């Protein structure tokens, strides 16, 4: 069975601090896909990244970066120089190859204070 | 570009009343469509998904049903609402390819009193 664990329930940082959100997954598939979504206070889930299991190269997009490590089944998300607008709930999710469904983690609430 | 709409944005309904939430997608054809519920707390629960007109898969047995009368229209219904149906309902679409990205609508916040 597939499972996604986001052990950090809530994180509070001060603006300009770096913050890493952890995501650990479980799957028996050799081919799978990992995702991160952001849910701001408005409620809509915003897609951030999709990564397949064969691509372990880290990715950077502006202040956002992702560290995928198959050896530890982790797909962590780092925000550099956090801003108040980064305050949101962040979800990690997993999808098996050939599937149509996402398995979500419980989410991590990020609070960035000015 | 693709756009996903949900309405209403908010809804307050008495226990025992019917429910109809609508979701439509523009700018794509033959999408996969999904209904999720986010109850108090943060978890997202997949309720239904559809890979085509009239094709509905139910993930959780419950008081709700879904229908897909048109290619880009997905409806969530209930004949009699329960207090436990309160929550934030999100519709999502994805291209009709395996494990592709799901894109979410703005959501409907339902309160059952």
Interface residues (C-beta under 8 A of the other chain):
Chain A: X32 X33 X35 X37 X39 X42 X43 X44 X45 X46 X47 X50 X89 X91 X95 X96 X97 X98 X99 X100 X101 X102 X104 X106 X107 X109
Chain B: X32 X41 X42 X43 X44 X46 X49 X51 X59 X88 X90 X92 X94 X98 X99 X101 X102 X103 X104 X105 X106 X107 X109
